[in-house]
Amino acid sequence: MPDYKKKQMYSYLIVLSICSTAGLQCWLTLFDNFSVNIVGLDGHHIGALQSVREIPGFLALLVTYVILIIPLL
């Protein structure tokens, strides 16, 4: 691979990492300020919201496991 393409991809990964980190930090700040100050949620409520948000990830993991097991049957 030519050197300029490596440099271009490296620059893209740096920008992508910075943008994703900044976006996550903005989301966390807005969510915390809104949920605590406006809605009035406490730690238990936020924990319940976060646990429900994780369900699709666990389902995706289960589907991946099932797809790996099906050829063995």
mmJSON file of the N, C-alpha and C atoms, coordinates in Angstrom:
{"data_MODEL":{"atom_site":{
"group_PDB":["ATOM","ATOM","ATOM","ATOM","ATOM","ATOM","ATOM","ATOM","ATOM","ATOM","ATOM","ATOM","ATOM","ATOM","ATOM","ATOM","ATOM","ATOM","ATOM","ATOM","ATOM","ATOM","ATOM","ATOM","ATOM","ATOM","ATOM","ATOM","ATOM","ATOM","ATOM","ATOM","ATOM","ATOM","ATOM","ATOM","ATOM","ATOM","ATOM","ATOM","ATOM","ATOM","ATOM","ATOM","ATOM","ATOM","ATOM","ATOM","ATOM","ATOM","ATOM","ATOM","ATOM","ATOM","ATOM","ATOM","ATOM","ATOM","ATOM","ATOM","ATOM","ATOM","ATOM","ATOM","ATOM","ATOM","ATOM","ATOM","ATOM","ATOM","ATOM","ATOM","ATOM","ATOM","ATOM","ATOM","ATOM","ATOM","ATOM","ATOM","ATOM","ATOM","ATOM","ATOM","ATOM","ATOM","ATOM","ATOM","ATOM","ATOM","ATOM","ATOM","ATOM","ATOM","ATOM","ATOM","ATOM","ATOM","ATOM","ATOM","ATOM","ATOM","ATOM","ATOM","ATOM","ATOM","ATOM","ATOM","ATOM","ATOM","ATOM","ATOM","ATOM","ATOM","ATOM","ATOM","ATOM","ATOM","ATOM","ATOM","ATOM","ATOM","ATOM","ATOM","ATOM","ATOM","ATOM","ATOM","ATOM","ATOM","ATOM","ATOM","ATOM","ATOM","ATOM","ATOM","ATOM","ATOM","ATOM","ATOM","ATOM","ATOM","ATOM","ATOM","ATOM","ATOM","ATOM","ATOM","ATOM","ATOM","ATOM","ATOM","ATOM","ATOM","ATOM","ATOM","ATOM","ATOM","ATOM","ATOM","ATOM","ATOM","ATOM","ATOM","ATOM","ATOM","ATOM","ATOM","ATOM","ATOM","ATOM","ATOM","ATOM","ATOM","ATOM","ATOM","ATOM","ATOM","ATOM","ATOM","ATOM","ATOM","ATOM","ATOM","ATOM","ATOM","ATOM","ATOM","ATOM","ATOM","ATOM","ATOM","ATOM","ATOM","ATOM","ATOM","ATOM","ATOM","ATOM","ATOM","ATOM","ATOM","ATOM","ATOM","ATOM","ATOM","ATOM","ATOM","ATOM","ATOM","ATOM","ATOM","ATOM","ATOM","ATOM","ATOM","ATOM","ATOM","ATOM"],
"id":[1,2,3,4,5,6,7,8,9,10,11,12,13,14,15,16,17,18,19,20,21,22,23,24,25,26,27,28,29,30,31,32,33,34,35,36,37,38,39,40,41,42,43,44,45,46,47,48,49,50,51,52,53,54,55,56,57,58,59,60,61,62,63,64,65,66,67,68,69,70,71,72,73,74,75,76,77,78,79,80,81,82,83,84,85,86,87,88,89,90,91,92,93,94,95,96,97,98,99,100,101,102,103,104,105,106,107,108,109,110,111,112,113,114,115,116,117,118,119,120,121,122,123,124,125,126,127,128,129,130,131,132,133,134,135,136,137,138,139,140,141,142,143,144,145,146,147,148,149,150,151,152,153,154,155,156,157,158,159,160,161,162,163,164,165,166,167,168,169,170,171,172,173,174,175,176,177,178,179,180,181,182,183,184,185,186,187,188,189,190,191,192,193,194,195,196,197,198,199,200,201,202,203,204,205,206,207,208,209,210,211,212,213,214,215,216,217,218,219],
"type_symbol":["N","C","C","N","C","C","N","C","C","N","C","C","N","C","C","N","C","C","N","C","C","N","C","C","N","C","C","N","C","C","N","C","C","N","C","C","N","C","C","N","C","C","N","C","C","N","C","C","N","C","C","N","C","C","N","C","C","N","C","C","N","C","C","N","C","C","N","C","C","N","C","C","N","C","C","N","C","C","N","C","C","N","C","C","N","C","C","N","C","C","N","C","C","N","C","C","N","C","C","N","C","C","N","C","C","N","C","C","N","C","C","N","C","C","N","C","C","N","C","C","N","C","C","N","C","C","N","C","C","N","C","C","N","C","C","N","C","C","N","C","C","N","C","C","N","C","C","N","C","C","N","C","C","N","C","C","N","C","C","N","C","C","N","C","C","N","C","C","N","C","C","N","C","C","N","C","C","N","C","C","N","C","C","N","C","C","N","C","C","N","C","C","N","C","C","N","C","C","N","C","C","N","C","C","N","C","C","N","C","C","N","C","C","N","C","C","N","C","C"],
"label_atom_id":["N","CA","C","N","CA","C","N","CA","C","N","CA","C","N","CA","C","N","CA","C","N","CA","C","N","CA","C","N","CA","C","N","CA","C","N","CA","C","N","CA","C","N","CA","C","N","CA","C","N","CA","C","N","CA","C","N","CA","C","N","CA","C","N","CA","C","N","CA","C","N","CA","C","N","CA","C","N","CA","C","N","CA","C","N","CA","C","N","CA","C","N","CA","C","N","CA","C","N","CA","C","N","CA","C","N","CA","C","N","CA","C","N","CA","C","N","CA","C","N","CA","C","N","CA","C","N","CA","C","N","CA","C","N","CA","C","N","CA","C","N","CA","C","N","CA","C","N","CA","C","N","CA","C","N","CA","C","N","CA","C","N","CA","C","N","CA","C","N","CA","C","N","CA","C","N","CA","C","N","CA","C","N","CA","C","N","CA","C","N","CA","C","N","CA","C","N","CA","C","N","CA","C","N","CA","C","N","CA","C","N","CA","C","N","CA","C","N","CA","C","N","CA","C","N","CA","C","N","CA","C","N","CA","C","N","CA","C","N","CA","C","N","CA","C","N","CA","C","N","CA","C","N","CA","C"],
"label_alt_id":[null,null,null,null,null,null,null,null,null,null,null,null,null,null,null,null,null,null,null,null,null,null,null,null,null,null,null,null,null,null,null,null,null,null,null,null,null,null,null,null,null,null,null,null,null,null,null,null,null,null,null,null,null,null,null,null,null,null,null,null,null,null,null,null,null,null,null,null,null,null,null,null,null,null,null,null,null,null,null,null,null,null,null,null,null,null,null,null,null,null,null,null,null,null,null,null,null,null,null,null,null,null,null,null,null,null,null,null,null,null,null,null,null,null,null,null,null,null,null,null,null,null,null,null,null,null,null,null,null,null,null,null,null,null,null,null,null,null,null,null,null,null,null,null,null,null,null,null,null,null,null,null,null,null,null,null,null,null,null,null,null,null,null,null,null,null,null,null,null,null,null,null,null,null,null,null,null,null,null,null,null,null,null,null,null,null,null,null,null,null,null,null,null,null,null,null,null,null,null,null,null,null,null,null,null,null,null,null,null,null,null,null,null,null,null,null,null,null,null],
"label_comp_id":["MET","MET","MET","PRO","PRO","PRO","ASP","ASP","ASP","TYR","TYR","TYR","LYS","LYS","LYS","LYS","LYS","LYS","LYS","LYS","LYS","GLN","GLN","GLN","MET","MET","MET","TYR","TYR","TYR","SER","SER","SER","TYR","TYR","TYR","LEU","LEU","LEU","ILE","ILE","ILE","VAL","VAL","VAL","LEU","LEU","LEU","SER","SER","SER","ILE","ILE","ILE","CYS","CYS","CYS","SER","SER","SER","THR","THR","THR","ALA","ALA","ALA","GLY","GLY","GLY","LEU","LEU","LEU","GLN","GLN","GLN","CYS","CYS","CYS","TRP","TRP","TRP","LEU","LEU","LEU","THR","THR","THR","LEU","LEU","LEU","PHE","PHE","PHE","ASP","ASP","ASP","ASN","ASN","ASN","PHE","PHE","PHE","SER","SER","SER","VAL","VAL","VAL","ASN","ASN","ASN","ILE","ILE","ILE","VAL","VAL","VAL","GLY","GLY","GLY","LEU","LEU","LEU","ASP","ASP","ASP","GLY","GLY","GLY","HIS","HIS","HIS","HIS","HIS","HIS","ILE","ILE","ILE","GLY","GLY","GLY","ALA","ALA","ALA","LEU","LEU","LEU","GLN","GLN","GLN","SER","SER","SER","VAL","VAL","VAL","ARG","ARG","ARG","GLU","GLU","GLU","ILE","ILE","ILE","PRO","PRO","PRO","GLY","GLY","GLY","PHE","PHE","PHE","LEU","LEU","LEU","ALA","ALA","ALA","LEU","LEU","LEU","LEU","LEU","LEU","VAL","VAL","VAL","THR","THR","THR","TYR","TYR","TYR","VAL","VAL","VAL","ILE","ILE","ILE","LEU","LEU","LEU","ILE","ILE","ILE","ILE","ILE","ILE","PRO","PRO","PRO","LEU","LEU","LEU","LEU","LEU","LEU"],
"label_asym_id":["A","A","A","A","A","A","A","A","A","A","A","A","A","A","A","A","A","A","A","A","A","A","A","A","A","A","A","A","A","A","A","A","A","A","A","A","A","A","A","A","A","A","A","A","A","A","A","A","A","A","A","A","A","A","A","A","A","A","A","A","A","A","A","A","A","A","A","A","A","A","A","A","A","A","A","A","A","A","A","A","A","A","A","A","A","A","A","A","A","A","A","A","A","A","A","A","A","A","A","A","A","A","A","A","A","A","A","A","A","A","A","A","A","A","A","A","A","A","A","A","A","A","A","A","A","A","A","A","A","A","A","A","A","A","A","A","A","A","A","A","A","A","A","A","A","A","A","A","A","A","A","A","A","A","A","A","A","A","A","A","A","A","A","A","A","A","A","A","A","A","A","A","A","A","A","A","A","A","A","A","A","A","A","A","A","A","A","A","A","A","A","A","A","A","A","A","A","A","A","A","A","A","A","A","A","A","A","A","A","A","A","A","A","A","A","A","A","A","A"],
"label_entity_id":["1","1","1","1","1","1","1","1","1","1","1","1","1","1","1","1","1","1","1","1","1","1","1","1","1","1","1","1","1","1","1","1","1","1","1","1","1","1","1","1","1","1","1","1","1","1","1","1","1","1","1","1","1","1","1","1","1","1","1","1","1","1","1","1","1","1","1","1","1","1","1","1","1","1","1","1","1","1","1","1","1","1","1","1","1","1","1","1","1","1","1","1","1","1","1","1","1","1","1","1","1","1","1","1","1","1","1","1","1","1","1","1","1","1","1","1","1","1","1","1","1","1","1","1","1","1","1","1","1","1","1","1","1","1","1","1","1","1","1","1","1","1","1","1","1","1","1","1","1","1","1","1","1","1","1","1","1","1","1","1","1","1","1","1","1","1","1","1","1","1","1","1","1","1","1","1","1","1","1","1","1","1","1","1","1","1","1","1","1","1","1","1","1","1","1","1","1","1","1","1","1","1","1","1","1","1","1","1","1","1","1","1","1","1","1","1","1","1","1"],
"label_seq_id":[1,1,1,2,2,2,3,3,3,4,4,4,5,5,5,6,6,6,7,7,7,8,8,8,9,9,9,10,10,10,11,11,11,12,12,12,13,13,13,14,14,14,15,15,15,16,16,16,17,17,17,18,18,18,19,19,19,20,20,20,21,21,21,22,22,22,23,23,23,24,24,24,25,25,25,26,26,26,27,27,27,28,28,28,29,29,29,30,30,30,31,31,31,32,32,32,33,33,33,34,34,34,35,35,35,36,36,36,37,37,37,38,38,38,39,39,39,40,40,40,41,41,41,42,42,42,43,43,43,44,44,44,45,45,45,46,46,46,47,47,47,48,48,48,49,49,49,50,50,50,51,51,51,52,52,52,53,53,53,54,54,54,55,55,55,56,56,56,57,57,57,58,58,58,59,59,59,60,60,60,61,61,61,62,62,62,63,63,63,64,64,64,65,65,65,66,66,66,67,67,67,68,68,68,69,69,69,70,70,70,71,71,71,72,72,72,73,73,73],
"pdbx_PDB_ins_code":[null,null,null,null,null,null,null,null,null,null,null,null,null,null,null,null,null,null,null,null,null,null,null,null,null,null,null,null,null,null,null,null,null,null,null,null,null,null,null,null,null,null,null,null,null,null,null,null,null,null,null,null,null,null,null,null,null,null,null,null,null,null,null,null,null,null,null,null,null,null,null,null,null,null,null,null,null,null,null,null,null,null,null,null,null,null,null,null,null,null,null,null,null,null,null,null,null,null,null,null,null,null,null,null,null,null,null,null,null,null,null,null,null,null,null,null,null,null,null,null,null,null,null,null,null,null,null,null,null,null,null,null,null,null,null,null,null,null,null,null,null,null,null,null,null,null,null,null,null,null,null,null,null,null,null,null,null,null,null,null,null,null,null,null,null,null,null,null,null,null,null,null,null,null,null,null,null,null,null,null,null,null,null,null,null,null,null,null,null,null,null,null,null,null,null,null,null,null,null,null,null,null,null,null,null,null,null,null,null,null,null,null,null,null,null,null,null,null,null],
"Cartn_x":[0.852,0.0,0.902,0.597,1.426,1.394,2.451,2.607,1.529,1.109,0.104,-1.249,-1.547,-2.802,-2.745,-1.585,-1.446,-1.632,-1.035,-1.153,-2.599,-3.276,-4.671,-5.556,-5.36,-6.159,-5.875,-4.615,-4.247,-4.92,-4.909,-5.566,-7.069,-7.662,-9.089,-9.403,-8.593,-8.829,-8.68,-7.738,-7.572,-8.802,-9.263,-10.447,-11.668,-11.816,-12.94,-12.914,-11.761,-11.642,-11.979,-11.488,-11.762,-13.244,-13.848,-15.274,-16.162,-15.845,-16.676,-16.538,-15.354,-15.161,-15.883,-15.773,-16.465,-17.981,-18.473,-19.912,-20.43,-19.702,-20.117,-20.105,-19.09,-19.018,-20.164,-20.5,-21.648,-22.937,-23.12,-24.342,-24.437,-23.337,-23.355,-23.682,-23.086,-23.339,-24.793,-25.301,-26.697,-27.657,-27.396,-28.283,-28.288,-27.096,-27.029,-27.727,-27.457,-28.092,-29.598,-30.059,-31.494,-32.177,-31.599,-32.268,-32.3,-31.265,-31.233,-31.962,-31.672,-32.218,-33.652,-34.009,-35.336,-36.322,-35.937,-36.854,-36.858,-35.72,-35.643,-35.376,-34.652,-34.34,-33.183,-33.168,-32.025,-31.253,-30.33,-29.459,-30.184,-31.233,-31.969,-32.693,-33.28,-33.989,-33.029,-31.911,-30.926,-30.352,-30.138,-29.66,-30.656,-31.932,-32.963,-32.977,-32.846,-32.796,-31.593,-30.443,-29.231,-29.316,-29.921,-30.018,-30.944,-32.023,-32.916,-32.191,-31.343,-30.599,-29.605,-29.182,-28.208,-28.838,-30.138,-30.807,-30.514,-30.569,-30.254,-28.841,-27.887,-26.533,-26.449,-27.135,-27.145,-27.868,-28.935,-29.635,-28.752,-27.985,-27.063,-25.996,-25.511,-24.536,-25.151,-26.382,-27.069,-27.245,-27.633,-27.816,-26.49,-25.418,-24.097,-23.715,-23.975,-23.676,-24.506,-25.783,-26.661,-26.196,-25.798,-25.316,-24.054,-23.213,-22.006,-22.325,-23.363,-23.719,-24.502,-25.316,-26.174,-25.403,-24.251,-23.548,-23.098,-22.962,-22.517,-23.644,-24.881,-26.017,-26.271],
"Cartn_y":[-1.171,0.0,1.239,2.202,3.405,4.166,4.916,5.632,6.695,7.378,8.429,7.849,6.621,5.996,5.611,5.168,4.853,6.115,7.22,8.483,8.969,8.815,9.238,8.405,7.112,6.249,6.535,6.789,7.113,8.418,9.401,10.679,10.474,9.655,9.365,8.701,7.749,7.073,8.02,8.948,9.928,10.817,11.334,12.192,11.421,10.182,9.351,9.106,8.845,8.612,9.866,10.998,12.254,12.592,12.43,12.758,11.82,10.545,9.618,9.872,10.203,10.513,11.792,12.812,14.08,13.891,13.118,12.871,12.134,11.123,10.38,11.277,12.13,13.032,14.031,14.551,15.474,14.763,13.535,12.789,12.531,12.128,11.858,13.118,14.237,15.487,15.916,15.886,16.276,15.329,14.033,13.054,13.236,13.394,13.559,14.838,15.945,17.207,17.139,16.588,16.518,15.567,14.375,13.375,13.764,14.411,14.761,16.075,17.096,18.42,18.607,18.071,18.344,17.224,15.988,14.877,14.461,14.605,14.264,12.798,12.146,10.735,10.586,9.469,9.176,7.994,7.479,6.411,5.138,4.769,3.543,3.661,4.826,5.021,4.98,5.655,5.686,4.291,3.531,2.158,1.278,1.466,0.695,1.062,2.35,2.776,2.183,2.196,1.679,0.165,-0.534,-1.994,-2.379,-1.639,-1.907,-1.614,-0.619,-0.252,-1.332,-2.165,-3.219,-4.489,-4.631,-5.854,-6.165,-5.201,-5.543,-6.093,-5.603,-6.132,-7.584,-7.918,-9.304,-10.209,-9.706,-10.485,-10.708,-9.7,-9.855,-10.901,-10.896,-11.899,-13.302,-13.422,-14.718,-15.198,-14.301,-14.681,-15.116,-14.431,-14.816,-16.206,-16.48,-17.79,-18.873,-18.608,-19.583,-19.834,-18.783,-18.943,-19.801,-19.667,-20.487,-21.94,-22.193,-23.543,-24.286,-23.595,-24.253,-25.187,-24.804,-25.74,-27.033,-27.021,-28.212,-29.224,-28.78,-29.684,-30.559],
"Cartn_z":[0.0,0.0,0.0,-0.851,-0.899,0.425,0.658,1.916,2.114,1.048,1.199,1.616,1.191,1.614,3.088,3.564,4.986,5.815,5.375,6.105,6.09,4.954,4.842,5.771,5.827,6.683,8.16,8.49,9.868,10.295,9.426,9.728,9.906,9.053,9.169,10.502,10.928,12.203,13.385,13.3,14.373,14.471,13.332,13.323,13.811,13.373,13.797,15.303,15.862,17.303,18.099,17.646,18.347,18.282,17.102,16.95,17.764,17.789,18.555,20.055,20.514,21.927,22.305,21.459,21.732,21.702,20.759,20.689,21.907,22.353,23.538,24.768,24.899,26.049,26.028,24.859,24.748,25.127,24.635,24.96,26.461,27.077,28.518,29.316,28.939,29.645,29.484,28.272,28.047,28.744,28.672,29.311,30.818,31.411,32.864,33.311,32.627,33.007,32.829,31.717,31.468,32.439,32.628,33.457,34.925,35.408,36.829,37.085,36.293,36.581,36.098,34.957,34.396,34.751,34.507,34.74,36.213,36.881,38.298,38.566,37.689,37.886,38.865,39.597,40.462,39.878,40.628,40.132,39.746,40.484,40.169,38.837,38.583,37.318,36.136,36.28,35.185,34.959,36.021,35.878,35.136,35.421,34.711,33.231,32.925,31.526,30.801,31.452,30.822,30.641,31.583,31.441,30.293,30.092,28.965,27.652,27.66,26.455,26.045,26.963,26.669,26.101,26.174,25.713,24.248,23.302,21.91,21.714,22.48,22.383,22.818,23.889,24.338,23.348,22.744,21.728,20.5,20.119,18.989,19.313,20.537,20.953,20.915,21.347,21.305,19.867,18.969,17.567,16.963,17.275,16.77,17.262,18.526,19.078,18.388,18.173,17.519,16.093,15.385,14.01,13.978,14.975,15.041,15.362,16.131,16.563,15.491,14.691,13.695,12.744,12.208,11.317,12.0,13.302,14.019,14.202,14.046,14.271,13.102],
"occupancy":[1.0,1.0,1.0,1.0,1.0,1.0,1.0,1.0,1.0,1.0,1.0,1.0,1.0,1.0,1.0,1.0,1.0,1.0,1.0,1.0,1.0,1.0,1.0,1.0,1.0,1.0,1.0,1.0,1.0,1.0,1.0,1.0,1.0,1.0,1.0,1.0,1.0,1.0,1.0,1.0,1.0,1.0,1.0,1.0,1.0,1.0,1.0,1.0,1.0,1.0,1.0,1.0,1.0,1.0,1.0,1.0,1.0,1.0,1.0,1.0,1.0,1.0,1.0,1.0,1.0,1.0,1.0,1.0,1.0,1.0,1.0,1.0,1.0,1.0,1.0,1.0,1.0,1.0,1.0,1.0,1.0,1.0,1.0,1.0,1.0,1.0,1.0,1.0,1.0,1.0,1.0,1.0,1.0,1.0,1.0,1.0,1.0,1.0,1.0,1.0,1.0,1.0,1.0,1.0,1.0,1.0,1.0,1.0,1.0,1.0,1.0,1.0,1.0,1.0,1.0,1.0,1.0,1.0,1.0,1.0,1.0,1.0,1.0,1.0,1.0,1.0,1.0,1.0,1.0,1.0,1.0,1.0,1.0,1.0,1.0,1.0,1.0,1.0,1.0,1.0,1.0,1.0,1.0,1.0,1.0,1.0,1.0,1.0,1.0,1.0,1.0,1.0,1.0,1.0,1.0,1.0,1.0,1.0,1.0,1.0,1.0,1.0,1.0,1.0,1.0,1.0,1.0,1.0,1.0,1.0,1.0,1.0,1.0,1.0,1.0,1.0,1.0,1.0,1.0,1.0,1.0,1.0,1.0,1.0,1.0,1.0,1.0,1.0,1.0,1.0,1.0,1.0,1.0,1.0,1.0,1.0,1.0,1.0,1.0,1.0,1.0,1.0,1.0,1.0,1.0,1.0,1.0,1.0,1.0,1.0,1.0,1.0,1.0,1.0,1.0,1.0,1.0,1.0,1.0],
"B_iso_or_equiv":[0.0,0.0,0.0,0.0,0.0,0.0,0.0,0.0,0.0,0.0,0.0,0.0,0.0,0.0,0.0,0.0,0.0,0.0,0.0,0.0,0.0,0.0,0.0,0.0,0.0,0.0,0.0,0.0,0.0,0.0,0.0,0.0,0.0,0.0,0.0,0.0,0.0,0.0,0.0,0.0,0.0,0.0,0.0,0.0,0.0,0.0,0.0,0.0,0.0,0.0,0.0,0.0,0.0,0.0,0.0,0.0,0.0,0.0,0.0,0.0,0.0,0.0,0.0,0.0,0.0,0.0,0.0,0.0,0.0,0.0,0.0,0.0,0.0,0.0,0.0,0.0,0.0,0.0,0.0,0.0,0.0,0.0,0.0,0.0,0.0,0.0,0.0,0.0,0.0,0.0,0.0,0.0,0.0,0.0,0.0,0.0,0.0,0.0,0.0,0.0,0.0,0.0,0.0,0.0,0.0,0.0,0.0,0.0,0.0,0.0,0.0,0.0,0.0,0.0,0.0,0.0,0.0,0.0,0.0,0.0,0.0,0.0,0.0,0.0,0.0,0.0,0.0,0.0,0.0,0.0,0.0,0.0,0.0,0.0,0.0,0.0,0.0,0.0,0.0,0.0,0.0,0.0,0.0,0.0,0.0,0.0,0.0,0.0,0.0,0.0,0.0,0.0,0.0,0.0,0.0,0.0,0.0,0.0,0.0,0.0,0.0,0.0,0.0,0.0,0.0,0.0,0.0,0.0,0.0,0.0,0.0,0.0,0.0,0.0,0.0,0.0,0.0,0.0,0.0,0.0,0.0,0.0,0.0,0.0,0.0,0.0,0.0,0.0,0.0,0.0,0.0,0.0,0.0,0.0,0.0,0.0,0.0,0.0,0.0,0.0,0.0,0.0,0.0,0.0,0.0,0.0,0.0,0.0,0.0,0.0,0.0,0.0,0.0,0.0,0.0,0.0,0.0,0.0,0.0],
"pdbx_formal_charge":[null,null,null,null,null,null,null,null,null,null,null,null,null,null,null,null,null,null,null,null,null,null,null,null,null,null,null,null,null,null,null,null,null,null,null,null,null,null,null,null,null,null,null,null,null,null,null,null,null,null,null,null,null,null,null,null,null,null,null,null,null,null,null,null,null,null,null,null,null,null,null,null,null,null,null,null,null,null,null,null,null,null,null,null,null,null,null,null,null,null,null,null,null,null,null,null,null,null,null,null,null,null,null,null,null,null,null,null,null,null,null,null,null,null,null,null,null,null,null,null,null,null,null,null,null,null,null,null,null,null,null,null,null,null,null,null,null,null,null,null,null,null,null,null,null,null,null,null,null,null,null,null,null,null,null,null,null,null,null,null,null,null,null,null,null,null,null,null,null,null,null,null,null,null,null,null,null,null,null,null,null,null,null,null,null,null,null,null,null,null,null,null,null,null,null,null,null,null,null,null,null,null,null,null,null,null,null,null,null,null,null,null,null,null,null,null,null,null,null],
"auth_seq_id":[1,1,1,2,2,2,3,3,3,4,4,4,5,5,5,6,6,6,7,7,7,8,8,8,9,9,9,10,10,10,11,11,11,12,12,12,13,13,13,14,14,14,15,15,15,16,16,16,17,17,17,18,18,18,19,19,19,20,20,20,21,21,21,22,22,22,23,23,23,24,24,24,25,25,25,26,26,26,27,27,27,28,28,28,29,29,29,30,30,30,31,31,31,32,32,32,33,33,33,34,34,34,35,35,35,36,36,36,37,37,37,38,38,38,39,39,39,40,40,40,41,41,41,42,42,42,43,43,43,44,44,44,45,45,45,46,46,46,47,47,47,48,48,48,49,49,49,50,50,50,51,51,51,52,52,52,53,53,53,54,54,54,55,55,55,56,56,56,57,57,57,58,58,58,59,59,59,60,60,60,61,61,61,62,62,62,63,63,63,64,64,64,65,65,65,66,66,66,67,67,67,68,68,68,69,69,69,70,70,70,71,71,71,72,72,72,73,73,73],
"auth_comp_id":["MET","MET","MET","PRO","PRO","PRO","ASP","ASP","ASP","TYR","TYR","TYR","LYS","LYS","LYS","LYS","LYS","LYS","LYS","LYS","LYS","GLN","GLN","GLN","MET","MET","MET","TYR","TYR","TYR","SER","SER","SER","TYR","TYR","TYR","LEU","LEU","LEU","ILE","ILE","ILE","VAL","VAL","VAL","LEU","LEU","LEU","SER","SER","SER","ILE","ILE","ILE","CYS","CYS","CYS","SER","SER","SER","THR","THR","THR","ALA","ALA","ALA","GLY","GLY","GLY","LEU","LEU","LEU","GLN","GLN","GLN","CYS","CYS","CYS","TRP","TRP","TRP","LEU","LEU","LEU","THR","THR","THR","LEU","LEU","LEU","PHE","PHE","PHE","ASP","ASP","ASP","ASN","ASN","ASN","PHE","PHE","PHE","SER","SER","SER","VAL","VAL","VAL","ASN","ASN","ASN","ILE","ILE","ILE","VAL","VAL","VAL","GLY","GLY","GLY","LEU","LEU","LEU","ASP","ASP","ASP","GLY","GLY","GLY","HIS","HIS","HIS","HIS","HIS","HIS","ILE","ILE","ILE","GLY","GLY","GLY","ALA","ALA","ALA","LEU","LEU","LEU","GLN","GLN","GLN","SER","SER","SER","VAL","VAL","VAL","ARG","ARG","ARG","GLU","GLU","GLU","ILE","ILE","ILE","PRO","PRO","PRO","GLY","GLY","GLY","PHE","PHE","PHE","LEU","LEU","LEU","ALA","ALA","ALA","LEU","LEU","LEU","LEU","LEU","LEU","VAL","VAL","VAL","THR","THR","THR","TYR","TYR","TYR","VAL","VAL","VAL","ILE","ILE","ILE","LEU","LEU","LEU","ILE","ILE","ILE","ILE","ILE","ILE","PRO","PRO","PRO","LEU","LEU","LEU","LEU","LEU","LEU"],
"auth_asym_id":["A","A","A","A","A","A","A","A","A","A","A","A","A","A","A","A","A","A","A","A","A","A","A","A","A","A","A","A","A","A","A","A","A","A","A","A","A","A","A","A","A","A","A","A","A","A","A","A","A","A","A","A","A","A","A","A","A","A","A","A","A","A","A","A","A","A","A","A","A","A","A","A","A","A","A","A","A","A","A","A","A","A","A","A","A","A","A","A","A","A","A","A","A","A","A","A","A","A","A","A","A","A","A","A","A","A","A","A","A","A","A","A","A","A","A","A","A","A","A","A","A","A","A","A","A","A","A","A","A","A","A","A","A","A","A","A","A","A","A","A","A","A","A","A","A","A","A","A","A","A","A","A","A","A","A","A","A","A","A","A","A","A","A","A","A","A","A","A","A","A","A","A","A","A","A","A","A","A","A","A","A","A","A","A","A","A","A","A","A","A","A","A","A","A","A","A","A","A","A","A","A","A","A","A","A","A","A","A","A","A","A","A","A","A","A","A","A","A","A"],
"auth_atom_id":["N","CA","C","N","CA","C","N","CA","C","N","CA","C","N","CA","C","N","CA","C","N","CA","C","N","CA","C","N","CA","C","N","CA","C","N","CA","C","N","CA","C","N","CA","C","N","CA","C","N","CA","C","N","CA","C","N","CA","C","N","CA","C","N","CA","C","N","CA","C","N","CA","C","N","CA","C","N","CA","C","N","CA","C","N","CA","C","N","CA","C","N","CA","C","N","CA","C","N","CA","C","N","CA","C","N","CA","C","N","CA","C","N","CA","C","N","CA","C","N","CA","C","N","CA","C","N","CA","C","N","CA","C","N","CA","C","N","CA","C","N","CA","C","N","CA","C","N","CA","C","N","CA","C","N","CA","C","N","CA","C","N","CA","C","N","CA","C","N","CA","C","N","CA","C","N","CA","C","N","CA","C","N","CA","C","N","CA","C","N","CA","C","N","CA","C","N","CA","C","N","CA","C","N","CA","C","N","CA","C","N","CA","C","N","CA","C","N","CA","C","N","CA","C","N","CA","C","N","CA","C","N","CA","C","N","CA","C","N","CA","C","N","CA","C","N","CA","C","N","CA","C","N","CA","C"],
"pdbx_PDB_model_num":[1,1,1,1,1,1,1,1,1,1,1,1,1,1,1,1,1,1,1,1,1,1,1,1,1,1,1,1,1,1,1,1,1,1,1,1,1,1,1,1,1,1,1,1,1,1,1,1,1,1,1,1,1,1,1,1,1,1,1,1,1,1,1,1,1,1,1,1,1,1,1,1,1,1,1,1,1,1,1,1,1,1,1,1,1,1,1,1,1,1,1,1,1,1,1,1,1,1,1,1,1,1,1,1,1,1,1,1,1,1,1,1,1,1,1,1,1,1,1,1,1,1,1,1,1,1,1,1,1,1,1,1,1,1,1,1,1,1,1,1,1,1,1,1,1,1,1,1,1,1,1,1,1,1,1,1,1,1,1,1,1,1,1,1,1,1,1,1,1,1,1,1,1,1,1,1,1,1,1,1,1,1,1,1,1,1,1,1,1,1,1,1,1,1,1,1,1,1,1,1,1,1,1,1,1,1,1,1,1,1,1,1,1,1,1,1,1,1,1]
}}}
